[in-house]
């Protein structure tokens, strides 16, 4: 039996689809920085949107633009207050470090003090004395990384401002855009989309709030431990540990290694105490704090978390690792709803306290 020829229209449609896919991929590659900013702004908007809704309910005459502006001003003020509380001790410790730096360098050159003794045992000073040319070339080459650091700081400030503006516009105009989009579909699918979206928003809010709280606790306890041990620059180290603790799985280990190394340089008892502290704290964090947060928000098993973080870190670096768990939680909510409706069993989603249990299709009849 002779095969029928492929219609020209089908060939042209296939070619057009391939070209459109190629164009979209090229746009994603070239605009990846803007897309990353948009994703971060979306998470920020999801986090601040409930506060805007609460303010509008409490103050009925308050317009959404005013409520959004007030919430964002309050968020910016809170961030500024936290930065101010961190900057003051950091500046003090930085000035202490600058005052002690000449004496530290003199001790290192003479092989005195904990750092000098360590370098002396590792024969680092002898290497520096025997290879002055290589050391000079290394010092000269440090200017390029410094220039890259300045450019990176400017880019980071620009990105932060852009993210803030995008998040503000998303909170201000997002509900209108969602209402217009959902008006194009029937009432039942629109209700289902709203409920799935609400579940995803709760997942994001719970994860971000919980992760920030865990990092704050980690940084505070680290600061107390280092301060009691007499380790210098305890504030700087605690801030570094708190920031790295935001990175899932590996962040806490990175911060613990750096802080413990500095504690060992200070003294052997301080280093041993730091190791014991981080082992005990990480066990408590991994088996008490994180399970409670993940079980109440994203509900992911450890294998899924590990794979999500590794894949996201490979694709988008540290930012990908930070967003891996909430994004995976959103995917899990969406897939769960699709699977439930595939079998004709709408997925139960948590509702607000002022409403009774409803199904994802908005029927209002519990299973």
NUPA-482682 format. One record per atom (N, C-alpha, C): residue in one letter; x, y, z. Coordinates in pm, whole numbers, padded with zeros to 5 digits, always signed. Layout:
BEGIN
AXYZ ...
END
This chain:
BEGIN
X+00086-00119+00000 X+00000+00000+00000 X+00090+00124+00000 X+00069+00214-00092 X+00155+00332-00106 X+00128+00430+00008 X+00235+00485+00061 X+00222+00582+00170 X+00177+00716+00116 X+00095+00785+00194 X+00046+00915+00151 X+00153+01021+00176 X+00168+01115+00084 X+00268+01221+00104 X+00230+01312+00221 X+00334+01362+00290 X+00310+01453+00402 X+00265+01588+00348 X+00156+01642+00398 X+00110+01772+00350 X+00213+01882+00372 X+00217+01975+00280 X+00310+02088+00290 X+00282+02170+00415 X+00154+02182+00450 X+00119+02260+00569 X+00180+02198+00695 X+00180+02064+00704 X+00239+01996+00820 X+00390+02019+00825 X+00455+02013+00709 X+00600+02037+00705 X+00632+02179+00750 X+00556+02277+00697 X+00582+02416+00735 X+00554+02440+00883 X+00448+02376+00935 X+00418+02392+01077 X+00529+02334+01164 X+00584+02219+01125 X+00693+02157+01201 X+00817+02246+01199 X+00850+02298+01079 X+00966+02388+01069 X+00945+02513+01154 X+00824+02569+01148 X+00795+02688+01227 X+00805+02662+01376 X+00758+02543+01420 X+00767+02508+01562 X+00912+02495+01606 X+00995+02434+01524 X+01138+02420+01557 X+01205+02556+01565 X+01175+02643+01468 X+01235+02777+01470 X+01189+02857+01592 X+01061+02845+01626 X+01010+02916+01743 X+01076+02865+01871 X+01095+02734+01880 X+01163+02677+01996 X+01306+02728+02006 X+01374+02734+01894 X+01513+02783+01892 X+01518+02930+01937 X+01425+03011+01886 X+01423+03152+01923 X+01397+03169+02072 X+01303+03090+02127 X+01272+03100+02269 X+01393+03061+02354 X+01462+02954+02316 X+01580+02913+02390 X+01690+03018+02385 X+01708+03080+02268 X+01809+03186+02257 X+01772+03305+02345 X+01645+03340+02347 X+01602+03451+02433 X+01625+03419+02581 X+01596+03295+02620 X+01619+03256+02759 X+01766+03264+02795 X+01854+03219+02703 X+01998+03221+02730 X+02048+03365+02743 X+02006+03452+02651 X+02057+03590+02652 X+01992+03675+02760 X+01871+03641+02800 X+01801+03720+02902 X+01795+03647+03036 X+01889+03555+03060 X+01881+03475+03182 X+01895+03560+03307 X+01975+03667+03301 X+01989+03751+03420 X+01857+03818+03454 X+01789+03872+03354 X+01659+03935+03379 X+01557+03833+03428 X+01561+03712+03371 X+01469+03608+03414 X+01495+03568+03560 X+01622+03562+03599 X+01655+03530+03738 X+01604+03639+03831 X+01623+03766+03790 X+01569+03876+03870 X+01417+03865+03883 X+01351+03830+03773 X+01205+03818+03775 X+01160+03705+03869 X+01234+03594+03870 X+01198+03483+03958 X+01214+03524+04104 X+01325+03591+04137 X+01345+03637+04275 X+01237+03737+04314 X+01204+03829+04221 X+01099+03926+04249 X+00965+03858+04272 X+00939+03751+04197 X+00814+03677+04215 X+00806+03616+04355 X+00915+03557+04402 X+00915+03501+04537 X+00898+03610+04642 X+00961+03724+04621 X+00945+03836+04714 X+00801+03887+04713 X+00742+03896+04594 X+00604+03942+04584 X+00509+03845+04653 X+00532+03716+04634 X+00447+03616+04701 X+00458+03628+04852 X+00577+03660+04903 X+00597+03672+05047 X+00528+03796+05105 X+00526+03906+05029 X+00470+04031+05081 X+00323+04050+05048 X+00272+03971+04954 X+00132+03986+04915 X+00034+03964+05031 X+00053+03863+05118 X-00041+03848+05230 X-00047+03970+05321 X+00066+04037+05342 X+00066+04155+05428 X-00016+04267+05365 X-00009+04281+05234 X-00090+04382+05165 X-00239+04350+05180 X-00274+04223+05165 X-00415+04183+05179 X-00465+04209+05320 X-00384+04178+05421 X-00424+04202+05560 X-00444+04351+05586 X-00354+04434+05534 X-00365+04579+05554 X-00491+04633+05488 X-00525+04584+05370 X-00647+04629+05304 X-00772+04586+05379 X-00770+04465+05439 X-00886+04421+05516 X-00900+04501+05645 X-00788+04531+05709 X-00795+04606+05835 X-00832+04753+05812 X-00789+04807+05699 X-00819+04947+05667 X-00899+04949+05537 X-01031+04943+05543 X-01111+04928+05421 X-01092+05040+05318 X-01068+05160+05364 X-01055+05272+05270 X-00915+05285+05212 X-00826+05201+05253 X-00687+05209+05204 X-00680+05150+05063 X-00635+05228+04969 X-00620+05182+04831 X-00505+05082+04823 X-00513+04995+04721 X-00410+04891+04708 X-00273+04951+04683 X-00267+05058+04605 X-00137+05120+04578 X-00074+05173+04706 X-00156+05234+04793 X-00104+05286+04920 X-00063+05171+05011 X-00147+05066+05019 X-00115+04951+05104 X+00015+04883+05058 X+00029+04868+04927 X+00152+04806+04874 X+00274+04891+04906 X+00260+05022+04889 X+00373+05111+04918 X+00411+05105+05065 X+00311+05103+05154 X+00340+05097+05298 X+00408+04965+05335 X+00361+04854+05279 X+00421+04724+05311 X+00565+04720+05262 X+00590+04770+05142 X+00727+04766+05090 X+00818+04861+05167 X+00765+04975+05209 X+00845+05064+05293 X+00878+04998+05425 X+00781+04929+05484 X+00806+04858+05609 X+00909+04748+05591 X+00899+04673+05479 X+00998+04568+05452 X+01137+04627+05432 X+01144+04738+05358 X+01275+04802+05337 X+01331+04855+05469 X+01244+04910+05554 X+01290+04959+05683 X+01340+04846+05772 X+01270+04731+05767 X+01314+04616+05846 X+01450+04566+05798 X+01467+04557+05666 X+01596+04515+05613 X+01705+04615+05649 X+01673+04745+05640 X+01771+04847+05677 X+01808+04840+05824 X+01709+04812+05910 X+01739+04801+06053 X+01830+04682+06080 X+01802+04569+06015 X+01888+04452+06034 X+02030+04482+05986 X+02040+04547+05870 X+02173+04581+05817 X+02246+04675+05912 X+02172+04774+05966 X+02235+04868+06060 X+02283+04796+06185 X+02202+04702+06236 X+02245+04627+06354 X+02368+04542+06325 X+02381+04497+06201 X+02499+04418+06165 X+02619+04505+06132 X+02594+04621+06070 X+02705+04705+06023 X+02784+04761+06141 X+02713+04804+06247 X+02784+04868+06360 X+02889+04774+06421 X+02852+04650+06459 X+02958+04562+06512 X+03060+04523+06406 X+03017+04513+06279 X+03113+04477+06174 X+03217+04588+06154 X+03171+04713+06160 X+03266+04825+06147 X+03361+04828+06265 X+03310+04801+06385 X+03396+04799+06503 X+03501+04688+06491 X+03457+04570+06448 X+03552+04461+06435 X+03649+04487+06320 X+03600+04552+06214 X+03690+04586+06104 X+03798+04683+06147 X+03762+04782+06229 X+03863+04875+06279 X+03961+04804+06373 X+03909+04713+06455 X+04000+04634+06540 X+04097+04553+06457 X+04044+04493+06350 X+04130+04413+06264 X+04237+04500+06197 X+04198+04621+06152 X+04294+04711+06089 X+04402+04755+06188 X+04363+04778+06316 X+04461+04818+06416 X+04558+04705+06449 X+04506+04581+06448 X+04590+04467+06486 X+04669+04411+06368 X+04635+04454+06247 X+04698+04394+06128 X+04850+04411+06126 X+04907+04532+06152 X+05055+04542+06150 X+05122+04448+06250 X+05067+04440+06372 X+05126+04351+06472 X+05112+04205+06430 X+04999+04170+06369 X+04980+04032+06322 X+05080+03997+06212 X+05102+04091+06121 X+05198+04066+06013 X+05339+04050+06070 X+05372+04136+06170 X+05503+04122+06232 X+05521+03988+06302 X+05416+03943+06372 X+05423+03812+06439 X+05434+03699+06337 X+05361+03711+06227 X+05368+03606+06125 X+05508+03599+06065 X+05566+03714+06034 X+05701+03714+05977 X+05803+03657+06075 X+05782+03682+06204 X+05875+03631+06305 X+05842+03490+06351 X+05732+03434+06300 X+05693+03298+06339 X+05633+03291+06476 X+05576+03403+06526 X+05516+03405+06658 X+05364+03399+06646 X+05299+03369+06758 X+05154+03364+06762 X+05099+03237+06699 X+04967+03215+06710 X+04908+03092+06655 X+04924+03082+06504 X+04903+03196+06432 X+04917+03192+06286 X+05062+03175+06247 X+05150+03249+06314 X+05292+03238+06281 X+05347+03099+06307 X+05310+03041+06422 X+05354+02905+06451 X+05301+02805+06349 X+05176+02824+06308 X+05118+02733+06208 X+05192+02744+06075 X+05216+02867+06030 X+05289+02885+05903 X+05433+02835+05914 X+05491+02851+06033 X+05627+02803+06054 X+05632+02650+06043 X+05536+02582+06105 X+05534+02437+06097 X+05507+02387+05956 X+05429+02464+05880 X+05398+02423+05742 X+05502+02473+05641 X+05609+02540+05691 X+05718+02589+05607 X+05671+02690+05502 X+05566+02764+05535 X+05515+02864+05441 X+05610+02983+05435 X+05664+03023+05551 X+05753+03139+05552 X+05879+03113+05470 X+05933+02992+05481 X+06051+02959+05401 X+06021+02965+05251 X+05899+02920+05213 X+05861+02925+05072 X+05851+03069+05024 X+05793+03157+05107 X+05781+03297+05069 X+05918+03362+05051 X+06013+03328+05142 X+06147+03386+05132 X+06224+03334+05010 X+06196+03210+04969 X+06269+03152+04856 X+06208+03186+04721 X+06083+03229+04717 X+06015+03257+04591 X+05952+03396+04594 X+06034+03500+04610 X+05976+03636+04614 X+05914+03679+04482 X+05970+03631+04369 X+05917+03672+04238 X+05775+03620+04217 X+05753+03492+04250 X+05620+03435+04232 X+05519+03503+04324 X+05558+03533+04446 X+05468+03600+04539 X+05433+03740+04489 X+05533+03811+04434 X+05505+03944+04379 X+05411+03938+04261 X+05430+03839+04174 X+05339+03824+04060 X+05197+03793+04106 X+05186+03711+04212 X+05054+03680+04265 X+04986+03804+04322 X+05062+03885+04393 X+05005+04008+04448 X+04963+04105+04338 X+05044+04111+04229 X+05008+04198+04118 X+04880+04151+04050 X+04862+04021+04041 X+04743+03967+03975 X+04616+03982+04055 X+04626+04024+04181 X+04507+04042+04263 X+04425+04163+04222 X+04484+04253+04140 X+04409+04371+04099 X+04290+04336+04010 X+04306+04236+03927 X+04196+04195+03838 X+04077+04142+03916 X+04096+04048+04012 X+03980+04007+04093 X+03916+04121+04170 X+03999+04218+04214 X+03942+04331+04287 X+03851+04413+04195 X+03895+04432+04070 X+03811+04505+03975 X+03683+04429+03946 X+03693+04298+03932 X+03573+04217+03911 X+03479+04226+04031 X+03538+04233+04150 X+03454+04244+04271 X+03376+04375+04271 X+03441+04485+04232 X+03373+04614+04228 X+03259+04610+04126 X+03288+04555+04008 X+03183+04544+03907 X+03069+04456+03956 X+03104+04348+04023 X+03000+04261+04076 X+02914+04331+04180 X+02978+04415+04264 X+02901+04489+04365 X+02803+04586+04300 X+02849+04655+04196 X+02759+04747+04124 X+02644+04670+04060 X+02676+04557+03997 X+02571+04475+03937 X+02473+04422+04039 X+02523+04385+04158 X+02435+04336+04264 X+02341+04445+04312 X+02394+04567+04329 X+02308+04678+04371 X+02201+04708+04267 X+02241+04706+04139 X+02143+04729+04032 X+02037+04620+04031 X+02081+04495+04046 X+01986+04384+04049 X+01891+04393+04166 X+01941+04431+04284 X+01855+04442+04401 X+01747+04549+04381 X+01786+04664+04324 X+01687+04769+04297 X+01584+04723+04195 X+01631+04655+04090 X+01539+04604+03988 X+01442+04503+04046 X+01494+04413+04129 X+01407+04312+04192 X+01303+04378+04280 X+01342+04480+04353 X+01249+04550+04442 X+01136+04615+04361 X+01172+04680+04250 X+01071+04746+04167 X+00979+04642+04102 X+01037+04534+04051 X+00956+04429+03990 X+00859+04368+04091 X+00907+04340+04210 X+00821+04283+04313 X+00707+04378+04349 X+00738+04507+04357 X+00633+04606+04388 X+00525+04605+04280 X+00566+04605+04155 X+00468+04605+04045 X+00389+04473+04042 X+00455+04362+04075 X+00384+04234+04078 X+00276+04233+04185 X+00307+04283+04303 X+00207+04288+04410 X+00095+04385+04375 X+00130+04497+04312 X+00030+04600+04281 X-00062+04557+04168 X-00006+04503+04060 X-00084+04471+03941 X-00113+04323+03925 X-00052+04237+04009 X-00069+04094+03993 X-00213+04047+04003 X-00289+04086+04107 X-00428+04040+04117 X-00514+04077+03997 X-00494+04199+03943 X-00572+04238+03825 X-00538+04150+03705 X-00409+04123+03686 X-00369+04038+03573 X-00423+03897+03588 X-00421+03845+03712 X-00473+03710+03736 X-00623+03705+03711 X-00696+03808+03758 X-00841+03811+03736 X-00874+03817+03587 X-00799+03896+03512 X-00825+03903+03367 X-00797+03770+03300 X-00690+03703+03342 X-00656+03574+03281 X-00759+03468+03315 X-00804+03464+03442 X-00899+03362+03483 X-01039+03390+03429 X-01066+03514+03390 X-01196+03544+03331 X-01214+03477+03195 X-01105+03432+03135 X-01111+03368+03005 X-01149+03221+03014 X-01151+03163+03136 X-01185+03022+03152 X-01313+03010+03233 X-01366+02888+03242 X-01490+02866+03315 X-01469+02884+03465 X-01580+02887+03537 X-01574+02916+03681 X-01505+02805+03759 X-01538+02679+03728 X-01479+02568+03803 X-01327+02559+03784 X-01276+02561+03659 X-01130+02561+03643 X-01063+02683+03706 X-01131+02800+03700 X-01073+02920+03761 X-01059+02903+03912 X-01162+02845+03976 X-01155+02820+04120 X-01044+02721+04153 X-01029+02620+04069 X-00923+02521+04091 X-00786+02586+04080 X-00767+02671+03980 X-00638+02739+03963 X-00608+02829+04082 X-00711+02899+04131 X-00689+02986+04247 X-00645+02906+04370 X-00707+02792+04392 X-00674+02713+04510 X-00536+02649+04499 X-00500+02603+04382 X-00366+02551+04363 X-00262+02662+04379 X-00293+02780+04325 X-00203+02893+04341 X-00186+02934+04487 X-00297+02929+04562 X-00288+02962+04705 X-00202+02861+04779 X-00216+02732+04743 X-00132+02630+04807 X+00015+02651+04774 X+00044+02686+04649 X+00184+02714+04610 X+00238+02835+04685 X+00155+02939+04700 X+00201+03059+04772 X+00230+03027+04918 X+00145+02943+04979 X+00172+02905+05118 X+00301+02823+05129 X+00328+02742+05029 X+00453+02666+05030 X+00574+02759+05027 X+00569+02858+04938 X+00681+02953+04926 X+00697+03034+05053 X+00586+03088+05105 X+00593+03169+05227 X+00647+03090+05345 X+00597+02966+05360 X+00644+02885+05471 X+00791+02853+05461 X+00838+02820+05341 X+00979+02786+05326 X+01068+02907+05351 X+01036+03022+05290 X+01121+03140+05305 X+01126+03186+05450 X+01011+03192+05515 X+01007+03236+05654 X+01083+03140+05745 X+01059+03011+05724 X+01127+02912+05807 X+01277+02910+05785 X+01320+02922+05659 X+01463+02919+05631 X+01534+03040+05690 X+01471+03157+05681 X+01530+03276+05743 X+01539+03261+05895 X+01436+03203+05955 X+01438+03184+06100 X+01548+03088+06141 X+01564+02979+06066 X+01670+02882+06098 X+01807+02948+06086 X+01829+03027+05981 X+01959+03093+05962 X+01985+03194+06073 X+01881+03265+06114 X+01898+03361+06225 X+01938+03289+06353 X+01871+03179+06383 X+01906+03102+06503 X+02048+03050+06494 X+02086+03000+06376 X+02223+02948+06358 X+02326+03057+06379 X+02304+03174+06318 X+02398+03284+06334 X+02408+03333+06477 X+02292+03342+06544 X+02293+03391+06683 X+02367+03295+06775 X+02338+03166+06765 X+02407+03069+06850 X+02556+03062+06818 X+02590+03074+06689 X+02732+03074+06652 X+02804+03195+06712 X+02738+03311+06708 X+02799+03431+06766 X+02822+03415+06916 X+02724+03358+06987 X+02740+03338+07131 X+02854+03241+07160 X+02862+03132+07082 X+02967+03033+07103 X+03106+03093+07078 X+03120+03167+06969 X+03250+03227+06938 X+03287+03335+07039 X+03187+03410+07084 X+03213+03516+07181 X+03259+03456+07313 X+03195+03349+07358 X+03235+03284+07482 X+03374+03223+07469 X+03406+03169+07353 X+03538+03108+07330 X+03648+03210+07313 X+03611+03338+07298 X+03712+03441+07279 X+03768+03449+07139 X+03701+03388+07040 X+03750+03392+06903 X+03731+03532+06847 X+03832+03591+06786 X+03817+03728+06733 X+03724+03730+06612 X+03665+03848+06589 X+03577+03871+06475 X+03459+03774+06477 X+03400+03758+06596 X+03288+03665+06611 X+03167+03711+06529 X+03144+03842+06521 X+03031+03891+06444 X+03042+03861+06296 X+03161+03885+06240 X+03183+03855+06099 X+03164+03707+06069 X+03221+03623+06153 X+03208+03479+06132 X+03063+03433+06148 X+02993+03486+06248 X+02853+03447+06269 X+02767+03490+06151 X+02792+03609+06097 X+02718+03655+05979 X+02744+03565+05860 X+02870+03525+05840 X+02903+03435+05731 X+02834+03299+05747 X+02834+03249+05869 X+02768+03120+05895 X+02618+03130+05870 X+02556+03241+05912 X+02412+03258+05892 X+02378+03266+05743 X+02460+03336+05665 X+02434+03348+05521 X+02452+03215+05450 X+02559+03143+05484 X+02580+03013+05418 X+02476+02911+05462 X+02419+02928+05581 X+02318+02834+05627 X+02189+02844+05544 X+02173+02953+05470 X+02058+02966+05381 X+02065+02866+05266 X+02187+02823+05230 X+02204+02728+05120 X+02170+02589+05171 X+02077+02520+05108 X+02037+02389+05159 X+02151+02288+05154 X+02152+02196+05249 X+02238+02078+05255 X+02385+02111+05280 X+02448+02190+05193 X+02593+02210+05203 X+02630+02341+05272 X+02536+02435+05282 X+02570+02567+05335 X+02616+02563+05479 X+02546+02486+05562 X+02584+02479+05704 X+02723+02420+05721 X+02759+02322+05639 X+02892+02261+05648 X+03000+02360+05609 X+02975+02439+05504 X+03075+02539+05461 X+03099+02640+05572 X+02993+02693+05631 X+03009+02788+05740 X+03078+02728+05860 X+03047+02602+05893 X+03109+02537+06007 X+03259+02517+05985 X+03298+02480+05864 X+03440+02458+05835 X+03519+02587+05850 X+03465+02697+05795 X+03536+02825+05803 X+03546+02873+05948 X+03434+02870+06020 X+03436+02918+06159 X+03525+02830+06247 X+03521+02701+06227 X+03604+02611+06308 X+03752+02631+06277 X+03786+02657+06151 X+03926+02682+06114 X+03979+02806+06183 X+03900+02913+06184 X+03943+03036+06252 X+03954+03012+06403 X+03863+02933+06458 X+03870+02903+06601 X+03996+02822+06634 X+04034+02728+06547 X+04157+02651+06568 X+04279+02741+06562 X+04278+02837+06470 X+04390+02931+06462 X+04402+03010+06592 X+04286+03044+06651 X+04289+03119+06777 X+04346+03034+06890 X+04291+02914+06909 X+04342+02824+07013 X+04284+02685+06989 X+04353+02585+07040 X+04308+02447+07024 X+04176+02422+07098 X+04159+02466+07224 X+04028+02444+07291 X+03912+02511+07217 X+03936+02632+07164 X+03829+02700+07091 X+03791+02623+06965 X+03890+02568+06895 X+03861+02489+06775 X+03783+02363+06807 X+03823+02293+06914 X+03749+02171+06953 X+03606+02207+06996 X+03593+02315+07072 X+03458+02357+07112 X+03371+02393+06993 X+03430+02458+06890 X+03354+02494+06771 X+03306+02370+06697 X+03394+02271+06685 X+03355+02147+06616 X+03241+02077+06689 X+03254+02068+06821 X+03148+02004+06900 X+03017+02081+06885 X+03024+02213+06890 X+02903+02294+06877 X+02835+02272+06742 X+02912+02277+06633 X+02850+02264+06502 X+02795+02123+06478 X+02863+02021+06533 X+02809+01885+06519 X+02675+01874+06590 X+02668+01924+06714 X+02543+01915+06791 X+02434+01999+06725 X+02471+02122+06684 X+02368+02209+06627 X+02315+02155+06494 X+02404+02106+06408 X+02357+02055+06279 X+02269+01932+06296 X+02297+01851+06397 X+02208+01738+06423 X+02070+01788+06467 X+02069+01891+06552 X+01941+01946+06596 X+01867+02013+06480 X+01942+02084+06394 X+01879+02150+06280 X+01824+02049+06181 X+01904+01946+06150 X+01863+01848+06049 X+01749+01759+06098 X+01746+01729+06228 X+01647+01633+06278 X+01532+01697+06355 X+01540+01828+06379 X+01433+01893+06455 X+01374+02012+06379 X+01458+02110+06346 X+01406+02233+06285 X+01361+02211+06141 X+01452+02160+06056 X+01417+02144+05915 X+01304+02046+05891 X+01299+01929+05956 X+01185+01839+05932 X+01051+01903+05967 X+01047+01981+06076 X+00921+02046+06113 X+00878+02143+06005 X+00973+02222+05954 X+00940+02323+05853 X+00900+02258+05721 X+00982+02162+05674 X+00953+02098+05546 X+00825+02016+05552 X+00797+01952+05665 X+00676+01871+05674 X+00551+01957+05674 X+00562+02081+05721 X+00444+02168+05726 X+00433+02257+05603 X+00534+02262+05519 X+00530+02350+05402 X+00541+02271+05273 X+00665+02233+05235 X+00684+02171+05104 X+00664+02020+05107 X+00680+01954+05222 X+00656+01811+05236 X+00734+01729+05132 X+00865+01746+05132 X+00951+01674+05039 X+01037+01574+05116 X+01063+01459+05056 X+01153+01363+05120 X+01297+01403+05093 X+01393+01355+05172 X+01533+01398+05159 X+01594+01371+05022 X+01561+01258+04958 X+01617+01229+04826 X+01573+01332+04723 X+01445+01370+04727 X+01396+01472+04635 X+01464+01605+04660 X+01484+01639+04787 X+01552+01764+04820 X+01694+01764+04765 X+01767+01653+04786 X+01905+01645+04740 X+01914+01658+04589 X+01832+01583+04516 X+01835+01590+04370 X+01797+01729+04320 X+01695+01789+04382 X+01653+01923+04339 X+01762+02026+04360 X+01828+02020+04477 X+01934+02117+04506 X+02053+02098+04412 X+02093+01973+04387 X+02208+01948+04300 X+02180+01995+04157 X+02063+01963+04105 X+02029+02003+03968 X+02018+02155+03957 X+01950+02217+04053 X+01934+02362+04049 X+02066+02434+04067 X+02154+02382+04153 X+02286+02443+04171 X+02370+02433+04044 X+02357+02323+03973 X+02431+02307+03848 X+02380+02403+03741 X+02249+02430+03742 X+02190+02517+03639 X+02209+02665+03673 X+02183+02702+03799 X+02181+02844+03835 X+02270+02878+03954 X+02362+02791+03993 X+02456+02822+04100 X+02389+02829+04236 X+02441+02920+04320 X+02390+02932+04457 X+02243+02974+04456 X+02207+03063+04362 X+02067+03105+04354 X+01976+02986+04328 X+02018+02898+04240 X+01939+02779+04213 X+01924+02692+04335 X+02032+02677+04413 X+02023+02598+04536 X+01927+02660+04636 X+01923+02793+04643 X+01833+02860+04736 X+01687+02841+04697 X+01659+02842+04566 X+01521+02834+04519 X+01476+02692+04487 X+01566+02595+04500 X+01534+02459+04457 X+01418+02400+04535 X+01421+02411+04668 X+01319+02346+04749 X+01180+02408+04729 X+01164+02542+04737 X+01029+02595+04712 X+00977+02568+04572 X+01065+02574+04471 X+01021+02544+04334 X+00977+02398+04324 X+01053+02309+04386 X+01015+02168+04384 X+00884+02147+04459 X+00863+02219+04568 X+00736+02209+04639 X+00619+02255+04554 X+00639+02362+04477 X+00534+02409+04386 X+00503+02304+04281 X+00608+02246+04224 X+00587+02141+04123 X+00512+02023+04183 X+00545+01989+04308 X+00477+01878+04372 X+00328+01907+04392 X+00294+02031+04432 X+00153+02068+04450 X+00079+02059+04317 X+00138+02113+04210 X+00072+02114+04079 X+00054+01971+04027 X+00160+01891+04035 X+00150+01753+03986 X+00050+01672+04069 X+00047+01696+04200 X-00049+01626+04283 X-00193+01660+04246 X-00217+01788+04216 X-00352+01827+04175 X-00388+01765+04040 X-00293+01765+03946 X-00319+01704+03815 X-00348+01556+03829 X-00269+01487+03910 X-00289+01343+03927 X-00422+01312+03994 X-00460+01393+04093 X-00587+01371+04161 X-00704+01390+04067 X-00701+01495+03985 X-00810+01518+03891 X-00809+01417+03777 X-00694+01361+03749 X-00688+01258+03645 X-00771+01138+03683 X-00775+01104+03812 X-00856+00993+03860 X-00995+01035+03903 X-01026+01163+03883 X-01158+01212+03922 X-01170+01238+04070 X-01056+01252+04140 X-01058+01278+04284 X-00987+01409+04311 X-01062+01521+04318 X-00997+01651+04339 X-00909+01651+04463 X-00796+01716+04454 X-00700+01721+04563 X-00749+01814+04673 X-00743+01764+04796 X-00778+01849+04911 X-00666+01949+04934 X-00702+02076+04938 X-00606+02182+04966 X-00649+02255+05091 X-00554+02301+05174 X-00590+02372+05297 X-00656+02504+05267 X-00764+02531+05337 X-00838+02655+05316 X-00811+02751+05432 X-00861+02870+05417 X-00849+02968+05524 X-00940+02930+05640 X-00910+02988+05756 X-00982+02949+05877 X-01128+02991+05874 X-01161+03095+05794 X-01298+03144+05794 X-01386+03072+05694 X-01332+02965+05627 X-01410+02891+05530 X-01408+02745+05567 X-01509+02676+05523 X-01515+02533+05546 X-01429+02460+05446 X-01412+02328+05459 X-01332+02251+05365 X-01395+02251+05228 X-01311+02274+05125 X-01358+02277+04989 X-01269+02188+04904 X-01321+02142+04795 X-01242+02067+04700 X-01174+02162+04604 X-01075+02108+04531 X-00998+02193+04440 X-01082+02244+04325 X-01197+02185+04297 X-01281+02233+04189 X-01381+02338+04232 X-01374+02375+04365 X-01460+02482+04413 X-01601+02437+04440 X-01628+02306+04447 X-01764+02259+04466 X-01816+02283+04608 X-01723+02288+04705 X-01762+02312+04843 X-01809+02188+04915 X-01809+02073+04850 X-01851+01949+04912 X-01729+01866+04944 X-01700+01840+05071 X-01584+01759+05105 X-01607+01616+05061 X-01491+01548+05037 X-01500+01408+04997 X-01551+01325+05113 
END
